[in-house]
Amino acid sequence: MDVESLTPAEREWLTADEALWQRAHRIVAQNPGLDLSDVYHTLRNFQRSPEERLRRGLRHGRTRARTL
């Protein structure tokens, strides 16, 4: 990926996302039983409003209930 070809907004998002992954790595290093991607997704979800998290959770729950 050529970072120079990204827009400033895309570069900002990429920088913030990399920082989030680094934070997830630090958390997992201190808690080896945790899954890295689960920690990352939890940190990402903390950036959403409670309403958005609830909406996504309910939507995901309905989807899962139908597939079981």
C-alpha distances in whole Angstrom, upper triangle without the diagonal:
4,6,9,9,9,13,15,16,12,11,15,14,11,14,17,15,14,18,19,18,19,22,23,22,25,27,27,28,31,32,31,32,29,27,23,22,25,25,22,23,26,25,22,26,28,26,27,31,34,34,31,31,34,33,30,33,35,33,32,35,37,34,35,39,39,37,39
4,5,6,7,11,13,15,12,11,14,15,12,14,17,16,15,19,21,20,21,24,25,24,27,29,29,30,33,34,33,35,32,29,26,25,28,28,24,25,28,26,24,28,29,27,29,32,35,36,32,33,36,35,33,35,38,36,34,38,39,37,38,42,42,40,42
4,5,5,9,10,12,9,7,11,12,9,10,14,14,13,16,18,18,19,22,23,23,25,27,28,28,31,32,32,34,31,28,25,24,27,26,22,24,26,24,22,25,27,24,26,29,33,33,30,31,34,34,31,33,36,35,33,37,39,36,37,41,41,40,42
4,5,8,9,12,10,8,12,14,12,13,16,17,16,19,21,21,22,25,26,26,28,30,31,32,34,36,36,37,35,32,28,27,30,29,26,27,30,27,25,28,29,27,28,32,35,36,33,33,37,36,34,36,39,37,36,40,41,39,40,44,44,43,45
4,7,9,12,10,9,13,14,13,14,17,18,18,20,22,22,24,26,27,28,30,32,32,33,36,37,37,38,35,33,29,27,30,30,26,27,30,28,25,28,29,27,28,31,34,35,32,33,36,35,32,35,38,36,35,39,40,38,39,43,42,41,44
4,6,8,6,6,10,10,9,12,14,14,15,18,19,20,21,24,25,25,28,29,30,31,34,35,35,36,33,30,27,25,28,27,23,24,27,24,22,25,26,23,24,27,31,31,28,29,32,31,29,32,34,32,32,36,37,35,36,40,40,39,41
4,5,5,6,9,10,10,12,14,15,16,18,20,21,23,24,26,27,29,30,31,33,35,36,36,38,34,32,28,26,29,28,24,25,27,24,22,24,25,22,23,26,30,30,27,28,32,30,29,32,34,32,32,36,37,35,37,40,40,40,42
4,5,5,6,9,10,10,12,14,15,17,18,20,21,23,24,26,27,29,30,32,33,35,35,37,33,31,28,26,28,27,23,24,26,23,21,23,24,20,22,25,28,29,26,27,31,30,29,32,34,33,33,36,37,36,38,41,41,41,43
4,5,5,6,9,10,11,12,14,15,17,18,20,21,23,24,26,27,29,30,32,33,34,35,31,29,26,24,26,25,21,21,23,20,18,20,21,17,18,21,25,25,22,24,27,26,25,28,30,29,29,33,34,33,34,37,38,38,40
4,5,5,6,9,10,10,12,14,15,16,18,20,21,22,24,26,27,28,31,31,32,33,29,27,24,22,24,23,19,19,22,19,17,19,20,17,19,22,25,26,22,24,27,26,24,27,30,28,28,31,33,31,32,36,36,35,38
4,5,5,6,9,10,10,12,14,15,16,18,20,21,23,24,26,27,29,30,31,32,29,27,23,22,24,23,19,20,22,20,17,21,21,18,20,23,27,28,25,25,29,29,26,29,32,31,30,33,35,33,35,38,39,38,40
4,5,5,6,9,10,11,12,14,15,17,19,20,21,23,25,26,28,29,30,31,28,26,22,21,23,21,18,19,20,17,15,18,18,15,18,20,24,25,22,23,27,27,25,27,30,29,29,32,34,33,34,37,38,37,40
4,5,5,6,9,10,10,12,14,15,16,18,20,21,23,24,26,27,28,29,25,23,20,18,20,19,15,15,17,15,12,15,16,13,15,18,21,22,19,20,24,23,21,24,27,26,25,29,30,29,30,33,34,34,36
4,5,5,6,9,10,11,12,14,15,16,18,20,21,22,25,25,26,27,24,22,18,17,19,18,14,15,18,15,13,17,18,15,17,21,24,25,22,22,26,26,23,25,29,27,26,30,32,30,31,34,35,34,36
4,5,5,6,9,10,11,12,14,15,17,19,20,21,23,24,25,27,24,22,18,18,20,18,15,16,18,15,14,17,17,15,18,21,24,26,23,23,27,27,25,27,30,29,28,32,34,32,33,36,37,37,38
4,5,5,6,9,10,11,12,14,15,17,19,20,21,23,24,25,22,20,17,16,18,16,12,14,15,12,11,14,14,11,15,18,21,23,20,20,24,24,22,24,27,27,26,29,31,30,31,34,35,34,36
4,5,5,6,9,10,11,12,14,15,17,18,20,21,22,23,19,17,14,13,15,13,9,11,13,10,9,12,13,11,14,18,20,22,19,19,22,23,20,22,25,25,23,26,29,27,28,31,32,31,33
4,5,5,6,9,10,11,12,14,15,16,19,20,20,22,19,17,13,13,15,14,10,13,15,12,12,15,16,15,18,21,23,25,23,22,26,26,23,25,28,28,26,29,31,30,30,33,35,33,35
4,5,5,6,9,10,11,12,14,15,17,18,19,21,18,17,14,14,16,13,10,13,14,11,11,15,14,13,17,20,22,25,22,21,25,26,24,25,29,28,27,29,32,31,31,34,36,35,36
4,5,5,6,9,10,11,12,14,16,16,18,19,16,15,11,11,12,10,7,9,10,7,8,11,11,11,14,17,19,22,19,18,22,23,20,21,25,25,23,26,29,28,27,31,32,31,33
4,5,5,6,9,10,10,12,14,15,15,17,14,12,9,9,11,9,6,9,11,9,10,13,14,14,17,20,22,24,21,20,23,24,22,22,26,26,23,26,29,27,27,30,32,31,32
4,5,5,6,9,10,10,13,14,15,17,15,14,10,12,14,11,9,13,14,11,12,16,16,16,19,22,24,27,24,23,26,28,25,25,29,29,27,29,32,31,30,34,36,34,35
4,5,5,6,9,10,11,12,14,16,13,13,10,12,12,9,8,12,11,9,11,14,13,14,17,20,21,24,23,21,24,26,23,24,27,28,26,28,31,30,29,32,35,33,34
4,5,5,6,9,10,10,11,13,10,9,6,8,9,6,5,9,9,8,10,13,13,14,17,20,21,24,22,19,22,24,21,21,25,25,23,25,28,27,26,29,32,30,31
4,5,5,6,9,10,10,12,10,10,7,9,11,8,8,12,13,11,14,16,16,18,21,24,25,27,25,23,26,28,25,25,28,29,26,28,31,30,29,32,34,32,32
4,5,5,6,9,10,13,11,12,10,12,13,10,11,14,14,12,15,18,17,18,21,24,25,28,26,24,27,29,27,26,30,31,28,30,33,32,31,34,36,35,35
4,5,5,6,8,10,8,10,8,11,11,8,10,13,12,10,14,16,15,17,20,22,23,26,24,22,24,27,24,24,27,28,26,27,31,30,28,31,34,33,32
4,5,5,5,7,6,7,6,10,10,8,10,13,12,12,15,17,17,19,22,24,24,27,26,23,25,28,25,24,27,28,25,27,30,29,27,30,33,31,31
4,6,6,9,9,10,9,13,14,11,13,16,16,15,18,20,20,22,25,28,28,31,29,26,29,31,29,28,31,32,29,30,34,33,31,34,36,35,34
4,6,9,9,12,11,15,15,12,14,17,16,16,19,21,20,22,25,27,27,30,29,26,29,31,29,28,31,32,30,30,34,34,32,34,37,35,35
4,6,6,9,10,13,12,10,13,16,15,15,18,19,19,22,24,26,26,29,28,24,27,29,27,25,29,30,27,28,31,31,29,31,34,32,31
4,5,8,9,13,13,11,14,17,16,17,20,21,21,24,26,28,28,31,29,26,28,31,28,26,30,30,27,28,32,31,28,31,33,31,31
4,7,9,12,11,11,14,16,15,17,20,20,21,24,25,28,27,30,28,25,26,29,26,24,27,28,25,25,29,28,25,28,30,29,27
4,6,9,8,7,11,12,12,13,16,17,17,20,22,24,23,26,25,21,23,25,23,21,24,25,22,23,26,25,23,26,28,26,26
4,6,5,6,9,10,11,12,14,15,17,19,21,23,23,25,23,20,22,24,21,20,23,23,20,21,24,23,21,24,26,24,24
4,5,5,6,9,10,11,12,14,16,17,19,22,23,25,23,20,23,24,21,20,24,24,21,22,26,24,23,26,28,26,26
4,5,5,6,8,10,10,12,14,16,17,20,21,23,20,17,20,21,18,17,21,21,18,20,23,21,20,23,25,23,24
4,5,5,6,9,10,10,12,15,16,19,18,20,18,15,17,19,16,15,18,19,16,17,20,19,18,21,23,22,22
4,5,5,6,9,10,11,13,15,18,18,20,18,15,18,20,17,16,20,21,18,20,23,22,21,24,26,25,25
4,5,5,6,9,10,11,13,17,17,20,17,15,18,19,16,17,20,20,18,20,23,22,21,25,27,25,26
4,5,5,6,9,10,11,14,15,17,14,12,15,16,13,13,17,17,14,17,20,19,18,21,23,22,23
4,5,5,6,9,10,13,13,15,13,10,13,15,13,12,16,17,15,17,20,20,19,22,24,23,24
4,5,5,7,9,12,13,16,14,12,15,17,15,15,19,19,18,20,23,23,22,25,27,27,28
4,5,5,7,11,12,15,12,10,14,15,13,14,17,17,16,19,21,21,21,24,26,26,27
4,5,5,8,9,11,9,7,10,12,10,11,14,15,14,16,19,19,19,22,24,24,25
4,5,8,8,11,10,8,12,14,13,13,16,18,17,19,22,22,22,24,27,27,28
4,7,9,12,10,9,13,14,13,15,18,18,18,20,23,23,24,26,28,28,30
4,6,8,6,6,10,11,10,12,15,15,16,18,20,20,21,24,26,26,28
4,5,5,6,9,10,11,12,14,15,16,18,20,21,22,24,26,27,29
4,5,5,6,9,10,10,12,14,15,16,18,20,21,22,24,26,27
4,5,5,6,9,10,11,12,14,15,17,18,20,21,23,25,26
4,5,5,6,8,10,10,12,14,15,16,18,20,21,23,24
4,6,5,6,9,10,10,12,14,15,16,18,20,21,22
4,5,5,6,8,10,10,12,14,15,16,18,20,21
4,5,5,6,9,10,11,12,14,15,17,19,20
4,6,5,6,8,10,11,12,14,16,17,18
4,5,5,6,9,10,10,12,14,15,16
4,5,5,6,9,10,10,13,14,16
4,5,5,6,9,10,11,13,15
4,5,5,6,9,10,11,13
4,5,5,6,9,10,11
4,5,5,6,9,10
4,6,5,7,9
4,5,5,6
4,6,6
4,6
4
